[in-house]
């Protein structure tokens, strides 16, 4: 399993959908879901380009706890 946390959600939406859509999107839609779609599409396109076959799934409702070492 690979877990990736995207920390610049607003920038990605703005880059892929345009600044006005990014602002309106915050009011209308789930920004995290939008970024998830963007990233999944980019991964699938890159895999396809490289001849990699895969199955991808989006899983909702998982709570992740982080533990930092000292």
Secondary structure by P-SEA (a helix, b strand, c coil): cbbbbbcaaaaaaaaaccaaaaaaaaacccaaaaaaaaaaaaaaaaaaaacccbbbbbbcbbbbbbbbcc
